[in-house]
Amino acid sequence: MLDQERWNRIVWRCRRGMLENDLVLTRFLAARGRAMTEDEVALLDRLLDLPDSVSQETKDAVDAAKAGILDGTVTVDAIGDAAGVKTKLSELGYS
């Protein structure tokens, strides 16, 4: 469980200034936020480090991750599969 200071930092970082991103991140935090594991918080921090507009390399990585989900090599349940996402990111060359 996140302490108040870390929670406040995550909430602040999720305010991106782009309506579409703000809506997605706000809804995610409302649904999952305080119950996130340390691994999930670390993954969210990595996501928030990315610029709002993404490079072709990032788009390709997302497409590869989607393909992994579709072909069953990465599983995602209703809460999220942090370990599977970390594995797929690692396979794609992201540490």
Secondary structure, DSSP 8 states (H G I E B T S, - for coil): ---HHHHHHHHHHT--S-HHHHHHHHHHHHHHGGG--HHHHHHHHHHHHS-SS--HHHHHHHHHHHHHHHHTSS---SS--HHHHHHHHHHTT--
